[in-house]
Amino acid sequence: MSTWNDEQQLRSAQDGSGDTPEAAPRKPKKRRSGKGDEQPLIPAPTPPPDDSRAVRVVYVGCEGESTEPDYLNHLNARFGDGSGYEGQKFRIQPVYKKNGHTPAEAVAAVRDTAMEDDAWAMFDRDAHTDIPKALREAAEDSTEVCFSHPSFELWLLLHFQDFGGRQSGKNKDILEKLRKAHPAFRKFDTRNDKSVKGDRRAALDKDGVLEEAVSRAKRLVSQCEHGSCKASNAKTNRFSRENPPKTMPVWAARSGHAHDCETLRRDPSTDVWRLIVSLGIVKDSSRTATNRGHSYSTGAWGV
């Protein structure tokens, strides 16, 4: 026999009335928005305190597998935080492989890796036969070139002393002088040790040493046997890779050498100083407010 309480509970279960707990309401179906509907405004995410847009990213295709990447990583560690003269933060990404690249391979490797970021290729004279191809393809893609004749070790030596005299692609004299220039380099390139780490980095990091290397490298431009080359004509501003390609002589002249000064006859010389100045690491007369290049605050490119 049913009681009043039994009937009341039955009605509550059928019509949802009564004192029993309410079931969770169903979520309303979402209506597809039309073209004329207003969309809610979504605030832009707050950038991190260390704004990554202000960090310049530079890819450098390296001929060597040890010395050049080590040196570039030294620049990252020492100046990448913006402690250089212009306060520019940067991150260099060396592009290299075991047993090294040829010059043309270095250009191709950095071109395929850098995408929209800055691209540089770093290679030596040595006995390479594909340098004209490397220079031509670098000009077509607006890849900057750090060419050293006869070798990158010339750039290291200029940190400690002047150097001059045609080398004809031979590196023996430079290595001998580099080993005598500083105790840290006494065993450089012996037992396959061509690294730039530890005491060698410390030697390159002494006050005024890098500035002297830049000055000496610039003097080599002005002392070129061509007679019309001037370091003051060198370009250190960033050049948009979206700009129309340049001819090889015009592009190679960004080094300060004359348009008709053949690259392979620039002996001795090294263009590494332009990368140093382009990164704003040292004070240089070529770095005016006009030609420093890309403005990270406005996104505009220099010319």
C-alpha positions as a Markdown table, in Angstrom:
| # | Residue | x | y | z |
|---|---|---|---|---|
| 1 | Met | 0.0 | 0.0 | 0.0 |
| 2 | Ser | 1.5 | 3.3 | -1.1 |
| 3 | Thr | 1.7 | 6.2 | 1.3 |
| 4 | Trp | 1.5 | 9.9 | 0.7 |
| 5 | Asn | 5.2 | 10.2 | 0.8 |
| 6 | Asp | 5.6 | 7.5 | -1.8 |
| 7 | Glu | 3.3 | 9.3 | -4.2 |
| 8 | Gln | 5.0 | 12.7 | -3.6 |
| 9 | Gln | 8.4 | 11.2 | -4.4 |
| 10 | Leu | 7.0 | 9.7 | -7.6 |
| 11 | Arg | 5.6 | 13.0 | -8.8 |
| 12 | Ser | 8.9 | 14.7 | -8.0 |
| 13 | Ala | 10.8 | 12.3 | -10.1 |
| 14 | Gln | 8.4 | 12.7 | -13.0 |
| 15 | Asp | 8.0 | 16.5 | -13.1 |
| 16 | Gly | 11.2 | 17.6 | -11.4 |
| 17 | Ser | 9.4 | 19.2 | -8.5 |
| 18 | Gly | 9.9 | 18.5 | -4.9 |
| 19 | Asp | 12.8 | 18.6 | -2.5 |
| 20 | Thr | 15.2 | 16.3 | -4.4 |
| 21 | Pro | 18.5 | 17.8 | -5.7 |
| 22 | Glu | 18.3 | 19.5 | -9.1 |
| 23 | Ala | 20.0 | 17.9 | -12.1 |
| 24 | Ala | 22.9 | 19.9 | -13.6 |
| 25 | Pro | 21.5 | 22.3 | -16.3 |
| 26 | Arg | 22.3 | 21.5 | -19.9 |
| 27 | Lys | 24.8 | 23.7 | -21.6 |
| 28 | Pro | 23.2 | 25.8 | -24.3 |
| 29 | Lys | 24.2 | 24.9 | -27.8 |
| 30 | Lys | 26.7 | 27.3 | -29.4 |
| 31 | Arg | 25.3 | 29.4 | -32.2 |
| 32 | Arg | 27.4 | 29.8 | -35.3 |
| 33 | Ser | 28.4 | 33.4 | -35.6 |
| 34 | Gly | 27.5 | 35.4 | -38.7 |
| 35 | Lys | 29.7 | 37.7 | -40.6 |
| 36 | Gly | 28.1 | 40.8 | -39.1 |
| 37 | Asp | 28.4 | 39.6 | -35.5 |
| 38 | Glu | 30.9 | 41.5 | -33.3 |
| 39 | Gln | 33.8 | 39.5 | -32.0 |
| 40 | Pro | 35.1 | 39.9 | -28.5 |
| 41 | Leu | 38.4 | 41.8 | -28.2 |
| 42 | Ile | 41.2 | 39.6 | -27.1 |
| 43 | Pro | 44.1 | 41.5 | -25.4 |
| 44 | Ala | 47.5 | 41.0 | -26.9 |
| 45 | Pro | 49.8 | 38.8 | -24.7 |
| 46 | Thr | 52.2 | 40.6 | -22.5 |
| 47 | Pro | 55.7 | 40.3 | -23.9 |
| 48 | Pro | 58.3 | 38.7 | -21.6 |
| 49 | Pro | 60.5 | 41.1 | -19.6 |
| 50 | Asp | 63.5 | 40.4 | -21.9 |
| 51 | Asp | 61.8 | 41.2 | -25.2 |
| 52 | Ser | 63.1 | 38.6 | -27.7 |
| 53 | Arg | 62.3 | 41.0 | -30.6 |
| 54 | Ala | 65.2 | 43.1 | -29.5 |
| 55 | Val | 67.7 | 40.2 | -29.9 |
| 56 | Arg | 69.3 | 40.1 | -33.3 |
| 57 | Val | 69.7 | 36.6 | -34.6 |
| 58 | Val | 72.6 | 36.0 | -37.0 |
| 59 | Tyr | 73.4 | 32.8 | -38.8 |
| 60 | Val | 77.0 | 32.3 | -39.9 |
| 61 | Gly | 78.0 | 29.5 | -42.3 |
| 62 | Cys | 81.5 | 28.4 | -41.3 |
| 63 | Glu | 84.1 | 26.8 | -43.4 |
| 64 | Gly | 85.9 | 25.3 | -40.4 |
| 65 | Glu | 84.4 | 23.0 | -37.9 |
| 66 | Ser | 86.3 | 24.2 | -34.8 |
| 67 | Thr | 88.1 | 27.6 | -34.8 |
| 68 | Glu | 85.3 | 29.7 | -36.3 |
| 69 | Pro | 82.4 | 28.2 | -34.4 |
| 70 | Asp | 84.4 | 28.5 | -31.1 |
| 71 | Tyr | 85.2 | 32.2 | -31.8 |
| 72 | Leu | 81.5 | 33.0 | -32.6 |
| 73 | Asn | 80.4 | 31.3 | -29.4 |
| 74 | His | 82.9 | 33.4 | -27.6 |
| 75 | Leu | 81.3 | 36.5 | -29.0 |
| 76 | Asn | 77.9 | 35.2 | -27.8 |
| 77 | Ala | 79.2 | 34.5 | -24.3 |
| 78 | Arg | 81.0 | 37.8 | -24.0 |
| 79 | Phe | 78.8 | 40.3 | -25.8 |
| 80 | Gly | 75.5 | 38.6 | -26.7 |
| 81 | Asp | 73.8 | 40.1 | -23.6 |
| 82 | Gly | 74.2 | 43.6 | -25.0 |
| 83 | Ser | 77.4 | 44.5 | -23.2 |
| 84 | Gly | 79.0 | 45.7 | -26.5 |
| 85 | Tyr | 79.4 | 49.4 | -27.3 |
| 86 | Glu | 76.0 | 49.9 | -28.8 |
| 87 | Gly | 74.2 | 47.7 | -26.3 |
| 88 | Gln | 72.8 | 45.5 | -29.0 |
| 89 | Lys | 71.7 | 42.0 | -27.8 |
| 90 | Phe | 72.4 | 39.3 | -30.3 |
| 91 | Arg | 72.7 | 35.5 | -30.8 |
| 92 | Ile | 75.0 | 34.0 | -33.4 |
| 93 | Gln | 74.1 | 30.6 | -34.7 |
| 94 | Pro | 77.2 | 29.0 | -36.2 |
| 95 | Val | 76.3 | 26.6 | -39.1 |
| 96 | Tyr | 79.0 | 24.0 | -39.6 |
| 97 | Lys | 79.6 | 20.3 | -40.0 |
| 98 | Lys | 82.3 | 17.8 | -39.3 |
| 99 | Asn | 85.3 | 18.1 | -41.6 |
| 100 | Gly | 84.0 | 21.5 | -42.6 |
| 101 | His | 82.4 | 23.2 | -45.6 |
| 102 | Thr | 83.8 | 24.5 | -48.8 |
| 103 | Pro | 83.1 | 28.2 | -49.3 |
| 104 | Ala | 80.2 | 27.5 | -51.6 |
| 105 | Glu | 78.8 | 24.9 | -49.2 |
| 106 | Ala | 79.1 | 27.4 | -46.4 |
| 107 | Val | 77.0 | 29.9 | -48.3 |
| 108 | Ala | 74.4 | 27.3 | -49.3 |
| 109 | Ala | 74.2 | 26.0 | -45.7 |
| 110 | Val | 73.5 | 29.3 | -44.1 |
| 111 | Arg | 71.1 | 30.4 | -46.9 |
| 112 | Asp | 69.0 | 27.3 | -46.2 |
| 113 | Thr | 69.1 | 27.7 | -42.5 |
| 114 | Ala | 68.8 | 31.5 | -41.8 |
| 115 | Met | 65.4 | 31.9 | -43.5 |
| 116 | Glu | 64.5 | 35.6 | -42.8 |
| 117 | Asp | 67.3 | 36.2 | -40.3 |
| 118 | Asp | 70.7 | 37.7 | -41.1 |
| 119 | Ala | 73.0 | 35.4 | -43.0 |
| 120 | Trp | 76.8 | 35.6 | -43.1 |
| 121 | Ala | 79.3 | 33.2 | -44.6 |
| 122 | Met | 82.8 | 32.8 | -43.1 |
| 123 | Phe | 85.5 | 31.2 | -45.2 |
| 124 | Asp | 89.2 | 31.4 | -46.1 |
| 125 | Arg | 91.4 | 31.6 | -49.3 |
| 126 | Asp | 93.3 | 28.4 | -48.6 |
| 127 | Ala | 93.4 | 26.4 | -51.9 |
| 128 | His | 89.6 | 26.5 | -52.6 |
| 129 | Thr | 88.5 | 26.5 | -56.2 |
| 130 | Asp | 84.8 | 27.4 | -55.6 |
| 131 | Ile | 85.3 | 30.9 | -54.1 |
| 132 | Pro | 83.9 | 32.7 | -57.2 |
| 133 | Lys | 80.8 | 30.5 | -57.0 |
| 134 | Ala | 80.4 | 31.3 | -53.3 |
| 135 | Leu | 80.8 | 35.0 | -53.8 |
| 136 | Arg | 78.3 | 35.0 | -56.7 |
| 137 | Glu | 75.6 | 33.0 | -54.8 |
| 138 | Ala | 76.2 | 35.2 | -51.7 |
| 139 | Ala | 75.5 | 38.3 | -53.7 |
| 140 | Glu | 72.3 | 36.8 | -55.2 |
| 141 | Asp | 70.9 | 36.0 | -51.8 |
| 142 | Ser | 72.3 | 39.1 | -49.9 |
| 143 | Thr | 74.4 | 36.8 | -47.7 |
| 144 | Glu | 77.2 | 38.9 | -46.1 |
| 145 | Val | 80.8 | 37.5 | -46.5 |
| 146 | Cys | 83.6 | 37.3 | -44.0 |
| 147 | Phe | 86.5 | 36.4 | -46.3 |
| 148 | Ser | 90.0 | 36.0 | -44.9 |
| 149 | His | 93.1 | 35.7 | -47.0 |
| 150 | Pro | 94.9 | 33.5 | -46.4 |
| 151 | Ser | 93.0 | 32.3 | -43.3 |
| 152 | Phe | 90.8 | 33.1 | -40.3 |
| 153 | Glu | 93.9 | 32.8 | -38.1 |
| 154 | Leu | 95.0 | 36.2 | -39.5 |
| 155 | Trp | 92.0 | 37.7 | -37.7 |
| 156 | Leu | 93.2 | 36.1 | -34.4 |
| 157 | Leu | 96.7 | 37.4 | -35.0 |
| 158 | Leu | 95.5 | 40.9 | -35.5 |
| 159 | His | 94.3 | 40.9 | -31.9 |
| 160 | Phe | 98.0 | 41.0 | -30.8 |
| 161 | Gln | 100.0 | 42.7 | -33.6 |
| 162 | Asp | 100.0 | 44.2 | -37.1 |
| 163 | Phe | 100.6 | 42.0 | -40.1 |
| 164 | Gly | 101.4 | 42.6 | -43.7 |
| 165 | Gly | 102.9 | 41.1 | -46.9 |
| 166 | Arg | 101.5 | 38.9 | -49.6 |
| 167 | Gln | 100.9 | 35.3 | -48.4 |
| 168 | Ser | 99.7 | 33.8 | -51.7 |
| 169 | Gly | 97.2 | 31.5 | -49.8 |
| 170 | Lys | 99.9 | 30.1 | -47.4 |
| 171 | Asn | 99.1 | 30.0 | -43.7 |
| 172 | Lys | 102.5 | 29.0 | -42.3 |
| 173 | Asp | 103.8 | 32.4 | -41.5 |
| 174 | Ile | 100.6 | 33.5 | -39.8 |
| 175 | Leu | 100.5 | 30.4 | -37.6 |
| 176 | Glu | 104.1 | 30.8 | -36.5 |
| 177 | Lys | 103.5 | 34.4 | -35.5 |
| 178 | Leu | 100.2 | 33.6 | -33.7 |
| 179 | Arg | 102.0 | 30.9 | -31.6 |
| 180 | Lys | 104.6 | 33.5 | -30.6 |
| 181 | Ala | 102.0 | 36.4 | -30.1 |
| 182 | His | 100.5 | 35.0 | -26.8 |
| 183 | Pro | 101.3 | 32.1 | -24.5 |
| 184 | Ala | 97.7 | 30.8 | -24.8 |
| 185 | Phe | 98.3 | 30.2 | -28.5 |
| 186 | Arg | 101.7 | 28.6 | -28.2 |
| 187 | Lys | 100.4 | 25.2 | -29.2 |
| 188 | Phe | 97.6 | 26.3 | -31.5 |
| 189 | Asp | 97.1 | 24.0 | -34.5 |
| 190 | Thr | 99.4 | 21.3 | -33.0 |
| 191 | Arg | 98.0 | 17.9 | -32.3 |
| 192 | Asn | 94.9 | 19.0 | -34.1 |
| 193 | Asp | 94.1 | 21.6 | -31.5 |
| 194 | Lys | 92.6 | 24.6 | -33.2 |
| 195 | Ser | 90.0 | 25.5 | -30.6 |
| 196 | Val | 89.3 | 28.9 | -29.2 |
| 197 | Lys | 88.4 | 28.2 | -25.6 |
| 198 | Gly | 89.7 | 28.7 | -22.1 |
| 199 | Asp | 92.9 | 30.8 | -21.9 |
| 200 | Arg | 92.7 | 31.6 | -25.6 |
| 201 | Arg | 89.3 | 33.3 | -25.1 |
| 202 | Ala | 90.7 | 35.1 | -22.1 |
| 203 | Ala | 93.6 | 36.4 | -24.2 |
| 204 | Leu | 91.2 | 37.7 | -26.9 |
| 205 | Asp | 89.1 | 39.3 | -24.2 |
| 206 | Lys | 91.6 | 41.7 | -22.7 |
| 207 | Asp | 90.7 | 45.3 | -22.7 |
| 208 | Gly | 91.3 | 47.0 | -26.0 |
| 209 | Val | 92.4 | 43.9 | -27.8 |
| 210 | Leu | 89.3 | 43.6 | -30.0 |
| 211 | Glu | 89.3 | 47.2 | -30.9 |
| 212 | Glu | 92.9 | 46.9 | -32.0 |
| 213 | Ala | 92.1 | 43.9 | -34.2 |
| 214 | Val | 89.3 | 46.0 | -35.9 |
| 215 | Ser | 91.7 | 48.9 | -36.5 |
| 216 | Arg | 94.4 | 46.6 | -37.9 |
| 217 | Ala | 92.0 | 44.8 | -40.2 |
| 218 | Lys | 90.8 | 48.1 | -41.5 |
| 219 | Arg | 94.3 | 49.3 | -42.2 |
| 220 | Leu | 94.8 | 46.2 | -44.3 |
| 221 | Val | 91.9 | 47.3 | -46.5 |
| 222 | Ser | 93.5 | 50.7 | -47.0 |
| 223 | Gln | 96.9 | 49.2 | -47.7 |
| 224 | Cys | 95.5 | 46.9 | -50.4 |
| 225 | Glu | 97.8 | 46.8 | -53.5 |
| 226 | His | 94.9 | 47.8 | -55.7 |
| 227 | Gly | 95.3 | 51.4 | -54.5 |
| 228 | Ser | 91.7 | 52.5 | -54.4 |
| 229 | Cys | 90.4 | 50.4 | -51.4 |
| 230 | Lys | 89.3 | 52.3 | -48.3 |
| 231 | Ala | 88.0 | 50.9 | -45.1 |
| 232 | Ser | 85.9 | 54.1 | -44.8 |
| 233 | Asn | 83.9 | 52.8 | -47.8 |
| 234 | Ala | 82.9 | 49.6 | -46.0 |
| 235 | Lys | 79.2 | 48.9 | -45.2 |
| 236 | Thr | 78.3 | 47.6 | -41.8 |
| 237 | Asn | 74.6 | 48.3 | -41.9 |
| 238 | Arg | 72.1 | 45.4 | -42.1 |
| 239 | Phe | 70.9 | 44.7 | -45.6 |
| 240 | Ser | 67.4 | 43.2 | -46.1 |
| 241 | Arg | 67.6 | 39.9 | -47.9 |
| 242 | Glu | 64.4 | 40.7 | -49.6 |
| 243 | Asn | 66.0 | 43.5 | -51.5 |
| 244 | Pro | 66.9 | 42.9 | -55.2 |
| 245 | Pro | 70.1 | 40.9 | -55.6 |
| 246 | Lys | 73.4 | 42.7 | -56.2 |
| 247 | Thr | 76.1 | 41.9 | -58.7 |
| 248 | Met | 79.2 | 40.1 | -57.2 |
| 249 | Pro | 81.5 | 43.1 | -57.5 |
| 250 | Val | 79.0 | 45.5 | -55.9 |
| 251 | Trp | 78.3 | 43.1 | -53.1 |
| 252 | Ala | 82.0 | 42.3 | -52.5 |
| 253 | Ala | 82.7 | 46.0 | -52.3 |
| 254 | Arg | 80.8 | 46.2 | -49.0 |
| 255 | Ser | 84.1 | 45.2 | -47.5 |
| 256 | Gly | 85.6 | 48.6 | -48.4 |
| 257 | His | 87.6 | 47.2 | -51.3 |
| 258 | Ala | 87.1 | 48.8 | -54.7 |
| 259 | His | 84.5 | 47.3 | -57.1 |
| 260 | Asp | 87.2 | 46.2 | -59.5 |
| 261 | Cys | 89.5 | 44.8 | -56.7 |
| 262 | Glu | 89.3 | 41.0 | -57.2 |
| 263 | Thr | 88.6 | 39.2 | -54.0 |
| 264 | Leu | 91.2 | 36.6 | -54.5 |
| 265 | Arg | 93.9 | 39.3 | -54.8 |
| 266 | Arg | 93.1 | 40.9 | -51.4 |
| 267 | Asp | 96.2 | 39.5 | -49.8 |
| 268 | Pro | 96.4 | 39.7 | -46.8 |
| 269 | Ser | 92.9 | 40.7 | -45.6 |
| 270 | Thr | 90.1 | 39.7 | -43.4 |
| 271 | Asp | 86.5 | 40.9 | -43.3 |
| 272 | Val | 85.6 | 39.5 | -39.8 |
| 273 | Trp | 85.9 | 43.1 | -38.5 |
| 274 | Arg | 82.7 | 44.0 | -40.4 |
| 275 | Leu | 80.8 | 41.4 | -38.5 |
| 276 | Ile | 82.1 | 42.8 | -35.2 |
| 277 | Val | 81.2 | 46.3 | -36.1 |
| 278 | Ser | 77.8 | 45.3 | -37.5 |
| 279 | Leu | 76.9 | 43.7 | -34.2 |
| 280 | Gly | 77.7 | 47.0 | -32.4 |
| 281 | Ile | 80.4 | 45.4 | -30.3 |
| 282 | Val | 83.0 | 48.1 | -30.7 |
| 283 | Lys | 82.8 | 51.8 | -31.4 |
| 284 | Asp | 83.5 | 52.6 | -35.1 |
| 285 | Ser | 83.3 | 55.7 | -37.2 |
| 286 | Ser | 81.1 | 53.8 | -39.8 |
| 287 | Arg | 78.3 | 53.3 | -37.2 |
| 288 | Thr | 76.4 | 56.6 | -37.4 |
| 289 | Ala | 72.7 | 56.9 | -36.5 |
| 290 | Thr | 71.9 | 56.7 | -40.2 |
| 291 | Asn | 73.7 | 53.6 | -41.2 |
| 292 | Arg | 73.5 | 51.4 | -38.2 |
| 293 | Gly | 70.8 | 49.6 | -40.2 |
| 294 | His | 67.7 | 47.9 | -38.9 |
| 295 | Ser | 65.8 | 49.7 | -36.1 |
| 296 | Tyr | 64.4 | 47.1 | -33.6 |
| 297 | Ser | 61.9 | 49.6 | -32.3 |
| 298 | Thr | 60.4 | 50.6 | -35.6 |
| 299 | Gly | 61.3 | 47.6 | -37.8 |
| 300 | Ala | 62.7 | 49.8 | -40.5 |
| 301 | Trp | 65.7 | 48.8 | -42.5 |
| 302 | Gly | 68.6 | 51.1 | -43.1 |
| 303 | Val | 70.1 | 51.5 | -46.6 |
